[in-house]
């Protein structure tokens, strides 16, 4: 029996509203709470929260001067279509792509790296 269950994934940003809109659009998630300090998106079985952090320093991936603390892997059926949709929603593409045939690293509007990736076991 587990001690706890995953309730939310929290992302830091100096602009929670912009970052929440980005992930809301990318994942088709509704906003269930919004204030200047916190925006909450509802996903199936878990929430994504975006919390204001003044003077937020985004990771400088792939460098490690400011390391990434976590990243999201978003499962997709088509890497090219997902990449284009994410870029249209406000993501940017870094120069480094370790395994572009299996996943694409993108950078969200607050500077966090995330991946669109084929699910495990995909051809």
C-alpha positions as CSV (number, residue, x, y, z in Angstrom):
1,X,0.0,0.0,0.0
2,X,1.3,3.4,-0.9
3,X,2.0,6.1,1.6
4,X,0.8,8.9,-0.7
5,X,-0.4,9.5,-4.2
6,X,0.8,12.0,-6.8
7,X,-1.4,15.1,-6.6
8,X,0.3,17.7,-8.6
9,X,3.4,18.6,-10.6
10,X,4.6,22.1,-9.9
11,X,6.5,24.4,-12.2
12,X,8.2,27.6,-11.2
13,X,7.9,30.8,-13.3
14,X,8.1,34.5,-13.0
15,X,4.9,34.6,-15.1
16,X,2.5,31.8,-14.0
17,X,-0.3,32.9,-16.2
18,X,1.7,32.7,-19.4
19,X,3.2,29.4,-18.6
20,X,-0.1,27.9,-17.5
21,X,-1.8,29.1,-20.8
22,X,1.1,27.4,-22.7
23,X,0.6,24.0,-21.0
24,X,-3.2,24.4,-21.0
25,X,-3.1,24.8,-24.8
26,X,-0.6,22.1,-25.4
27,X,-2.4,19.5,-23.2
28,X,-6.0,20.8,-23.6
29,X,-6.3,21.3,-19.8
30,X,-8.7,23.6,-18.1
31,X,-7.7,26.2,-15.5
32,X,-9.4,25.5,-12.2
33,X,-7.7,28.2,-10.1
34,X,-5.9,31.4,-11.1
35,X,-4.3,34.1,-9.0
36,X,-1.2,36.3,-9.4
37,X,0.8,33.7,-7.4
38,X,-0.6,30.4,-8.6
39,X,-2.4,28.9,-11.6
40,X,-3.8,25.3,-11.4
41,X,-4.5,23.1,-14.4
42,X,-6.6,19.9,-14.0
43,X,-5.4,16.8,-15.8
44,X,-6.7,13.3,-15.5
45,X,-5.8,12.2,-11.9
46,X,-3.3,15.0,-11.3
47,X,-2.9,18.7,-11.3
48,X,-0.3,20.9,-12.9
49,X,0.5,24.0,-10.8
50,X,2.5,27.0,-11.9
51,X,3.8,29.0,-9.1
52,X,5.3,32.5,-9.1
53,X,9.0,32.6,-8.2
54,X,10.5,36.1,-8.3
55,X,13.8,36.3,-10.1
56,X,13.2,32.8,-11.5
57,X,16.3,31.6,-13.3
58,X,15.4,29.1,-16.0
59,X,17.7,26.1,-16.6
60,X,20.3,26.6,-19.3
61,X,20.0,23.1,-20.7
62,X,22.1,21.4,-22.1
63,X,24.6,23.4,-20.1
64,X,24.6,22.9,-16.3
65,X,25.4,26.3,-14.9
66,X,21.7,26.5,-13.9
67,X,20.7,22.8,-14.0
68,X,17.2,21.5,-14.8
69,X,15.5,20.3,-11.7
70,X,12.9,18.2,-13.5
71,X,11.2,18.1,-16.9
72,X,8.0,16.8,-18.4
73,X,7.8,13.9,-20.9
74,X,4.7,14.4,-23.0
75,X,3.7,11.2,-24.9
76,X,2.6,11.8,-28.5
77,X,1.8,9.7,-31.6
78,X,3.6,11.8,-34.1
79,X,6.8,13.6,-33.2
80,X,6.8,16.1,-36.1
81,X,3.2,17.2,-35.6
82,X,3.7,17.5,-31.8
83,X,6.9,19.5,-32.3
84,X,5.2,21.9,-34.7
85,X,2.1,22.3,-32.4
86,X,4.4,23.0,-29.4
87,X,6.4,25.6,-31.4
88,X,3.2,27.3,-32.6
89,X,2.0,27.4,-28.9
90,X,5.1,29.3,-27.8
91,X,7.8,26.6,-27.2
92,X,11.3,27.0,-28.7
93,X,13.7,24.5,-30.1
94,X,17.2,24.2,-28.6
95,X,20.1,23.3,-30.8
96,X,20.9,20.1,-28.9
97,X,18.6,17.1,-29.8
98,X,20.1,13.9,-28.2
99,X,17.7,11.4,-29.9
100,X,15.3,13.2,-32.3
101,X,14.0,10.0,-33.8
102,X,12.6,9.0,-30.3
103,X,12.0,12.4,-28.6
104,X,12.3,16.1,-29.2
105,X,13.5,18.5,-26.5
106,X,11.7,21.8,-26.4
107,X,11.9,24.8,-24.1
108,X,8.7,26.2,-22.6
109,X,8.0,30.0,-22.3
110,X,9.6,30.1,-18.8
111,X,12.7,28.3,-20.0
112,X,12.0,24.8,-18.7
113,X,13.0,21.9,-21.0
114,X,10.4,19.4,-21.8
115,X,10.1,16.5,-24.2
116,X,7.6,15.3,-26.7
117,X,8.2,11.6,-26.9
118,X,6.9,8.4,-28.3
119,X,5.5,6.2,-25.5
120,X,7.7,3.2,-24.4
121,X,7.4,0.3,-26.7
122,X,6.6,2.4,-29.8
123,X,8.1,1.3,-33.1
